[in-house]
Amino acid sequence: MPEFAYTARDGSGAALAGRLEAGSAEAAAEQLLARGVTPVSVTPARADAAELLNQWLGRLGSTTVPTEALMLFSRQMHTLLKSGVPIMRALRGLQESAPDARLAEAVGEVRQSLESGRELASALARHPRVFSPFYVAMIRIGEVTGRLDEIFVRLFHHLEFDKYMRDQVKAALRYPSFVIAVMIIALLVVNIWVIPAFAKVYEGFDAQLPILTRVLVGVSAFVKNWWFLLIGGAAAMAFGFRAWVATAAGRLEWDRIKLRLPIMGKIILKATLARFARSFALAVRSGVPIVQALSVVANTVDNDHIASKIEGMRDGLERGESVLKGAIAAGIFTPVVLQMIAVGEESGSLDDLLDEVGVMYQREVEFELKTLSSQIEPILIVFLGILVLVMALGIFLPIWDLGRVAMKGNG
């Protein structure tokens, strides 16, 4: 959302100046009037040199703050604000005690922005690698409703849930990733050292080698002599993939493909929908209008394909459709979830029912993750068995043939 610099006068005629975020200059003027001040001028704000440098440096390297640090910050802000500590003093104390240097730096710059007249949400929005769009949007709602301390504790629970889901997925993928890495290393060892040793033995055979053996020897020679091409090709493919995913169309297509992956696709879908349900429930419970809540939550699901479905639900609501009809049109929810949405919409307790949806999806993801290893292991075993069989036949068939010939000769 663009920023606007303003000058205004309060009820006593004192001059005021600062910045705020709004969709247009007219919307910015309306915000000022709602605060009881009279706008004198509202113009698009220009980023100063320090802000431009900070944005440029942010693009060069990752400045992502650990989730644990942001969770602690949110919990402490809730406690301090609930105790009546002024926000500037709270931020100063948290800056000094922040467990992460990047977070401390961001909090310090947020304090400076507040001193220059910005709102808290606008100040946090200047650090997108630290505070997500959803985090900023919830803080903005807290400022408008006067329930900032409550919003901070809800954000803490939201971050806690999100971290739990990500940790569960990483833990489930650790063993299969280790097995695949070991298999790749074993293939390299066999192609670089084992097969060349047998190839020297095969050179003394006065017979044509089996086709499987010739293929293995050829592959081994290529890996040994042209390894730099393989590394360069792999690097080029990785770079090309990252460049493709960085585009809007590429990211959308990749996010759609991820949901269709065997085994992992359904886990990713359920984890994404659990995050959507919990985020949507949090936004609605905090007083965010449903249409605006869908716009905000679409930025939190971390999947552009699902985000496009959520935006479709929002567009349907803007046309006067119900949440249930939009959810049916999205085509990503199970019949049980659709029934819960219908009941929640009819009873006026949509936030509570969406929380139940989030819990249900969370339990399903937990079950899927517990059985993930048992689902992947048979695939890995079959693949490993085929690999060992091909290697064994390719390497030892010529030796067995030579042994049979020698036995016939002796007979």
C-alpha positions in Angstrom: 0.0 0.0 0.0 1.5 3.4 -0.9 2.6 5.9 1.7 1.5 9.6 1.8 3.3 12.5 3.6 0.9 14.9 5.2 0.8 18.2 7.0 -2.2 18.9 9.2 -3.4 21.0 12.1 -5.1 19.6 15.3 -8.0 21.1 17.2 -5.8 23.7 18.9 -4.2 24.8 15.5 -0.8 23.2 16.2 1.0 22.0 13.0 1.4 18.2 12.5 3.5 16.3 10.0 4.1 12.7 9.3 3.4 9.7 7.0 0.6 7.1 6.7 -0.5 4.3 4.4 -3.6 4.6 2.4 -5.1 3.5 -1.0 -5.2 7.1 -2.2 -4.7 10.7 -1.1 -8.4 11.0 -0.5 -8.3 7.9 1.8 -5.4 9.3 3.6 -7.2 12.6 4.2 -10.2 10.6 5.5 -8.0 8.8 8.0 -6.7 12.2 9.3 -10.2 13.6 9.6 -11.2 10.4 11.5 -8.4 11.2 14.0 -9.8 14.7 14.6 -7.1 16.6 12.7 -7.6 18.8 9.6 -5.3 17.9 6.6 -3.5 20.8 5.0 -1.6 18.8 2.3 -1.4 15.1 1.4 1.2 14.1 -1.2 2.8 10.7 -2.2 5.8 10.1 0.0 9.2 9.6 -1.5 11.6 7.1 0.1 14.7 8.8 1.5 18.2 7.6 0.8 18.5 5.6 4.0 15.3 3.7 3.2 16.3 3.0 -0.4 19.7 1.7 0.8 17.9 -0.5 3.4 15.6 -1.9 0.7 18.5 -2.6 -1.6 20.6 -4.3 1.1 17.6 -6.4 2.0 17.4 -7.7 -1.6 21.0 -8.8 -1.5 20.8 -11.1 1.4 18.3 -12.8 3.6 17.4 -10.8 6.6 14.7 -13.1 7.8 14.3 -13.1 11.6 13.8 -16.5 13.3 10.2 -17.3 14.1 11.1 -17.9 17.8 12.4 -14.3 18.1 9.3 -12.8 16.5 7.1 -15.0 18.8 9.0 -13.7 21.8 8.6 -10.1 20.6 4.9 -10.5 20.1 4.4 -12.1 23.6 6.4 -9.4 25.3 4.6 -6.6 23.5 1.3 -8.1 24.6 2.5 -8.2 28.2 4.0 -4.7 28.3 1.0 -3.0 26.6 -1.5 -4.9 28.8 0.4 -3.6 31.8 0.0 -0.1 30.6 3.6 0.5 29.4 3.8 3.2 26.7 4.5 1.8 23.3 7.7 3.8 22.8 9.1 2.7 26.1 8.1 -0.9 25.4 9.9 -0.9 22.0 13.0 0.7 23.6 13.2 -2.1 26.2 12.6 -4.9 23.6 15.2 -3.4 21.3 17.8 -3.7 24.0 16.8 -7.2 25.0 16.0 -8.7 21.6 17.6 -12.1 21.1 18.3 -11.4 17.4 20.4 -8.5 16.1 18.3 -8.1 12.9 15.1 -7.9 15.0 16.7 -5.4 17.3 17.7 -3.3 14.3 14.2 -3.4 12.9 12.6 -2.5 16.2 15.0 0.5 16.5 14.0 1.7 13.1 10.3 1.2 13.9 10.8 3.5 17.0 12.4 6.1 14.7 9.5 5.9 12.3 7.0 6.3 15.2 8.8 9.4 16.4 8.6 10.9 12.9 4.8 10.5 12.8 4.2 7.1 11.2 1.7 4.7 12.6 2.9 1.4 14.0 1.6 -0.7 11.1 3.2 1.6 8.6 6.5 1.5 10.5 6.4 -2.3 10.6 5.5 -2.5 6.9 8.9 -1.0 6.1 10.5 -4.3 7.1 8.7 -6.9 5.0 11.5 -9.5 5.7 10.8 -9.3 9.4 7.1 -8.6 9.6 4.8 -10.4 7.1 1.9 -8.6 5.4 -0.5 -10.6 7.6 1.4 -9.4 10.7 1.2 -5.8 9.6 -2.5 -6.0 8.6 -3.4 -7.4 12.0 -1.4 -4.7 13.8 -3.3 -2.1 11.7 -6.6 -3.6 12.8 -5.4 -3.5 16.4 -4.6 0.2 16.1 -8.0 1.0 14.6 -9.9 -1.0 17.2 -7.8 -0.1 20.2 -7.1 -3.8 21.0 -3.4 -3.8 20.1 -2.4 -5.9 23.2 -4.9 -8.5 22.3 -3.7 -8.6 18.7 -0.2 -9.2 19.8 -1.1 -12.3 21.8 -3.2 -13.6 18.9 -0.2 -13.1 16.6 1.9 -15.1 19.1 -0.4 -18.1 18.9 -0.6 -17.8 15.1 3.2 -17.8 14.8 3.4 -20.7 17.3 1.0 -22.8 15.2 2.7 -21.9 11.9 6.1 -22.9 13.3 4.7 -26.2 14.7 3.4 -27.1 11.2 6.7 -26.3 9.5 8.7 -28.2 12.0 6.5 -31.2 11.6 7.0 -31.2 7.9 10.8 -30.8 8.2 11.0 -33.7 10.7 9.0 -36.0 8.5 11.2 -35.3 5.5 14.5 -35.6 7.3 14.8 -39.4 7.0 13.8 -39.7 3.3 16.1 -36.8 2.4 19.0 -38.6 4.2 18.3 -41.8 2.4 18.2 -40.1 -1.0 21.4 -38.2 -0.3 23.2 -41.5 0.7 21.9 -43.1 -2.6 23.3 -40.2 -4.6 26.7 -40.4 -2.9 26.8 -44.2 -3.4 26.0 -43.8 -7.1 28.9 -41.3 -7.5 31.3 -43.6 -5.7 30.3 -46.6 -7.9 30.6 -44.6 -11.1 33.9 -42.9 -10.2 35.8 -45.8 -8.6 34.1 -49.2 -8.7 32.9 -49.5 -12.3 36.3 -48.2 -13.8 38.1 -50.9 -11.8 35.9 -53.6 -13.3 36.2 -51.9 -16.8 39.9 -52.6 -16.7 39.2 -56.3 -16.1 36.7 -56.4 -18.9 39.3 -55.0 -21.4 41.0 -58.4 -21.3 37.9 -60.3 -22.3 37.9 -61.4 -26.0 34.1 -61.1 -26.2 31.4 -58.5 -26.6 30.1 -57.3 -23.2 26.4 -57.4 -22.4 24.5 -54.2 -23.3 23.8 -53.4 -19.7 27.5 -53.5 -18.9 28.4 -51.3 -21.8 25.8 -48.8 -20.7 27.2 -48.7 -17.1 30.8 -48.4 -18.4 29.8 -45.6 -20.8 27.9 -43.7 -18.0 30.9 -44.2 -15.6 33.3 -42.9 -18.2 31.1 -39.9 -18.9 30.8 -39.0 -15.2 34.5 -39.4 -14.6 35.7 -37.4 -17.7 32.9 -34.8 -17.9 32.0 -34.3 -14.3 32.4 -30.5 -14.6 29.7 -30.5 -17.3 27.3 -32.4 -14.9 28.0 -29.9 -12.1 27.6 -27.0 -14.5 24.4 -28.4 -15.9 23.0 -29.1 -12.4 23.8 -25.5 -11.4 22.3 -24.1 -14.6 19.1 -26.1 -14.0 18.9 -24.9 -10.4 19.5 -21.3 -11.4 16.9 -21.6 -14.2 14.4 -23.2 -11.8 14.9 -20.4 -9.3 14.5 -17.8 -12.0 11.3 -19.4 -13.3 9.8 -19.7 -9.8 10.7 -16.0 -9.1 8.3 -15.0 -11.9 4.6 -14.7 -11.1 3.5 -17.3 -13.7 6.3 -19.7 -12.7 5.5 -19.4 -9.0 1.8 -20.0 -9.6 2.5 -23.1 -11.8 5.0 -24.5 -9.3 2.6 -24.1 -6.4 -0.1 -25.9 -8.4 2.4 -28.7 -9.2 3.4 -29.1 -5.5 -0.2 -29.8 -4.6 -0.3 -32.7 -7.2 2.9 -34.4 -5.9 2.4 -38.0 -4.8 2.1 -38.4 -1.0 3.5 -34.9 -0.2 0.8 -33.0 -2.3 -2.1 -33.8 0.1 0.1 -32.9 3.1 1.0 -29.6 1.6 -2.6 -28.9 0.8 -3.9 -29.7 4.2 -1.1 -27.8 6.0 -1.9 -24.7 3.7 -5.6 -24.9 4.4 -5.0 -25.3 8.2 -2.9 -22.0 8.0 -5.7 -20.4 6.0 -8.4 -21.4 8.4 -6.5 -20.3 11.5 -5.5 -17.0 9.9 -9.0 -16.2 8.6 -10.5 -17.0 12.0 -8.0 -14.8 13.7 -8.7 -11.9 11.3 -12.5 -12.2 11.6 -12.4 -12.5 15.4 -10.3 -9.4 15.6 -13.0 -7.4 13.8 -11.7 -7.4 10.2 -14.5 -7.4 7.6 -14.7 -10.7 5.8 -13.8 -9.3 2.4 -10.8 -7.6 3.8 -9.9 -10.6 5.9 -9.8 -12.8 2.7 -7.5 -10.2 1.0 -5.1 -10.3 4.0 -5.1 -14.0 4.5 -4.4 -14.6 0.8 -0.9 -13.2 1.5 -0.3 -15.7 4.4 -0.9 -19.1 2.9 2.5 -19.3 1.1 1.0 -20.8 -2.0 0.0 -18.7 -5.0 -2.4 -21.3 -6.3 -4.4 -21.4 -3.0 -4.1 -17.6 -2.8 -5.8 -17.3 -6.2 -8.6 -19.5 -4.9 -9.0 -17.4 -1.8 -9.1 -14.2 -3.9 -11.8 -15.8 -6.0 -13.8 -16.3 -2.8 -13.3 -12.6 -2.0 -14.4 -11.6 -5.5 -17.6 -13.7 -5.0 -18.3 -12.0 -1.7 -17.9 -8.6 -3.3 -20.6 -9.7 -5.9 -22.9 -10.5 -3.0 -22.3 -14.3 -2.8 -22.1 -16.1 0.5 -18.9 -17.5 2.0 -20.2 -21.0 1.5 -20.8 -20.4 -2.2 -17.3 -19.0 -2.6 -15.8 -21.9 -0.8 -17.7 -24.4 -3.0 -16.5 -22.5 -6.2 -12.9 -22.6 -4.9 -12.9 -26.4 -5.1 -10.3 -26.9 -2.4 -12.4 -27.8 0.7 -13.8 -31.2 1.7 -17.6 -31.6 2.2 -17.1 -31.7 5.9 -15.4 -28.3 5.9 -18.0 -26.9 3.6 -20.7 -28.0 6.1 -18.9 -26.4 9.0 -18.6 -23.1 7.0 -22.3 -23.3 6.2 -23.2 -23.7 9.9 -20.8 -21.0 11.0 -22.2 -18.5 8.5 -25.8 -19.3 9.5 -25.1 -19.1 13.2 -22.8 -16.1 13.1 -19.9 -18.0 14.6 -17.8 -18.3 11.5 -14.6 -17.6 13.4 -15.2 -20.4 15.9 -16.1 -22.9 13.1 -13.0 -21.9 11.1 -10.9 -22.5 14.2 -12.4 -26.0 14.3 -11.5 -26.4 10.6 -7.9 -25.4 11.4 -7.7 -27.9 14.2 -9.2 -30.6 12.0 -6.7 -30.0 9.2 -3.9 -29.9 11.8 -4.8 -33.3 13.2 -5.0 -34.7 9.7 -1.6 -33.3 8.8 -0.1 -34.7 12.1 -1.5 -38.2 11.2 -0.2 -37.9 7.6 3.3 -36.9 8.9 3.4 -39.7 11.4 2.7 -42.2 8.5 4.9 -40.4 6.0 8.0 -42.5 6.5 6.0 -45.7 6.2 4.5 -44.4 2.9 7.9 -43.3 1.5 10.0 -46.3 2.7 8.4 -48.9 0.2 9.1 -46.5 -2.7 12.7 -46.0 -1.6 13.2 -49.7 -1.0 11.8 -50.6 -4.5 14.0 -47.9 -6.1 17.1 -49.0 -4.2 16.4 -52.7 -5.1 16.2 -51.8 -8.8 19.3 -49.8 -8.6 21.3 -52.6 -6.9 19.9 -55.1 -9.4 21.0 -53.1 -12.4 24.5 -52.5 -10.9 24.9 -56.1 -9.9 23.8 -57.5 -13.3 25.8 -54.9 -15.2 29.0 -55.5 -13.2 28.9 -59.3 -12.7 27.2 -60.6 -15.8 30.5 -60.6 -17.8 32.3 -62.4 -15.0 29.6 -65.0 -14.8 29.7 -65.5 -18.6 33.5 -65.8 -18.5 33.1 -68.4 -15.7 30.7 -70.5 -17.7 33.0 -70.4 -20.8 35.9 -71.5 -18.7 33.9 -74.3 -17.2 32.9 -75.5 -20.6 36.4 -75.3 -21.8 37.7 -77.4 -18.9 34.9 -79.9 -19.5 
